Amino acid sequence: MPAASLCALIQAVFWGVGAGLLRTGTPYRGTHCTAHGAAHYPPVFQPFAGLCKKVIAIEAIAWIQC
């Protein structure tokens, strides 16, 4: 296996795991950032409700990389 293929495989696994962890570990979903206020999220995530769009963007970039 050429080195470039191995690096691409490692990168794909890294980004896939990262995106999966963000998807399962946070309550943020794609189109619901502006529809709900902070009270909609679990208490642990309420202080971070303003970061919803950024978390969704990071998750989207991670899935695109795979």
JOLINZI-V677128 format. One record per run of one state. SS is the DSSP state (h for helix, s for strand, l for the rest). FROM is the first residue (numbers start at 1). TO is the last residue. If there is no record, write none. Layout:
SS:FROM:TO ; SS:FROM:TO
This chain:
l:1:2 ; h:3:25 ; l:26:37 ; h:38:40 ; l:41:45 ; h:46:65 ; l:66:66
